[in-house]
């Protein structure tokens, strides 16, 4: 059944010219050499390689442009989707203003305001850290450490330095608590 298709075809055709053809011995030798060694000449190989490289580079450039175009489309679609979602949630929030949930979605302007408030609080914290009160607490702490180092055998002799440190810490804590009121 299918055996006729898998047998190789033996249909060789031989043409016998009416006129005799004569080739020089050099041409016959060159054809024989080319048939014996199918290597491509170096110049031809360099030309083929250069052509292939240029095709690859052009295709790579086209793919990069296509990728960039797709990325921009995706970014625009996501931005539009996020803006639509933000508008819809802001609409829901204004409709139910009396039931403001703790985790409600805020608009960009509200988030910017919150960020500015946090920056102000951080700056305030850093100014407190560098204040003279904390410098006094640090100095008292260093006195306690130096006392313990100078009296390794009798650490109870440092009770006065420890008490001064405790008093300075409690004063700073009290001022901080008072500033929150």
N, C-alpha and C positions, 0 to 999 in steps of 0.2 A: 503494500500500500504506500507507505511513505518512504520506502527504500529508494525509490527512483530519484527523490529530491536530495538525498544525502550522498549519492554517488557523485564523484567529481566529473565534470563534463570534459570530454576528450575532443572537443570540436576545435582543433587547431586548424587554422587556415594557412595555407602556404601559397604565396603569390610568386609566380614565375614571370619575371619581366621579359618583354620581347627583345629588349636591347640589353646588352651586357653592361654591367656597372663595374668600374674599376676604381678602387680606392688605393691611396698611397699607403705605404707600410706604416708611416707615422700616425695617420688617422686610425688605422686598425689597432695599432699599439695603444694609442690614447684611449680609444673606446674599451679596449680590453682592460687597461689599467683602471679606468673609471668603474667598470663592471666588477672588477676584482675587489677594489677598495671603495666603498660607497661614501668615503669622507668628503665633506663639503670643503672647498678651498677656503683658506683663512679669510681672504677679502670678502668673499660671499657670506661667510659665517658672521663676520663683523657687521656687515650691512643688515643681515637678517636680525641680529641681536639688537642693533640700534633701532630698527623699525619696531620690533616687539616692545622694547623699552618705551619708545614714544607712545605706542598704543596703550600700554599699561598706564603710563603717566596721565594721558588724556582721559582714560576711563576712571582713574583714581580721582582726578580733579572733578569730573562730572559727578562721581558718587559723593564727594565731599560737598559739592554745591547742593545736591539733592538732599543730603543729610541735614545741611544747615536750613534749607527751606522747610523740611518736615519739622525740624526742631522749633523753628519760629512759629509755624502753624500750631503746633502743640502748645507752645507757651501762650499764644494769643487765645486759644480755646480755653486753657486753664484759667487764664486771667479773667476772661469773660465769665466763665462758670463761677469763679470765686466772687466776682463783683455781683453777679446775679444772686448768689446765695447770701451774700452780705446784705444786699438790698432787701431780700425777702425776709431775712431774720430781723433786720432793723424795722421793717414794716410790722412784723409780728410783735416786736418789742414795744413799738409805739402804740399798737392796738391794745396791748395788755400792760399798760404802764403801772397799774396798781399792783400787779403781781410780779415785781422785779425779782427774778431768781438770782441766786448767788453766782451761778456759772453762766450767765447769759452772754451771748456774743456781742461784742462792742464794735463800733465802727473804727475806722483808721484814725479819725480825729480824737476819739476818746482814748484809744490806745496810746497815741502820741502824748496826750495830756498826762496819762498815767506814767509814761516813761519819764517825762520831765519832772514829775513829782518824785519819782524814785531817785533820779539823779540828784535832786536837791537834798533828799534825805541822806544819800551817800556822801555828798560833800559836807553836810553837817556832821556826820559821823566822823569823817576824816579830820575835820577841824577840832572836834572834841578829843580825838586820839592824840593830836599834837599839842594839846593845851598844857599849860603849866601844871595843872592838877595831876595829870598823868605823869609828868616829868618828876613831880615830887614822889609819887607812888613808886616809880621805877628807882629813884634814888634810895628810898627806904628799903626796897627789895634788895638792892645791891649791898646795902649796909648789912642786912640780915645774912646774905650769902658770904660776905667777907668775914663777918663775925663767926659763922660756922666754920669757915676755913681756918681762921686763926685759933679757934678753940675746938679742935676735933675731939679731944678727950673729955671736955666739959661743955657740951652744947647748952646746958641749962644756964650758963652765964650770959647767953644771948637773949634772955627773956625781955630785956628792955627794948632792944632793937625790933623784936617780933611784935611787941605791943605797939610801938610807934608805927610799924607797917600796917597793923590791923586798924589802927585809928585812921590813918590816911586813906586806906581802902574804904572804910565805912563812910568817911566824909564824902569821897567821890561818888559812892553809891547813893548817898542821901541827896546830893546835888542833882544827880541824874534823875532820880525819882521825882524830885521837886520840879525839874524842868519838863517832865511829862504831864504835869497837872495843869 
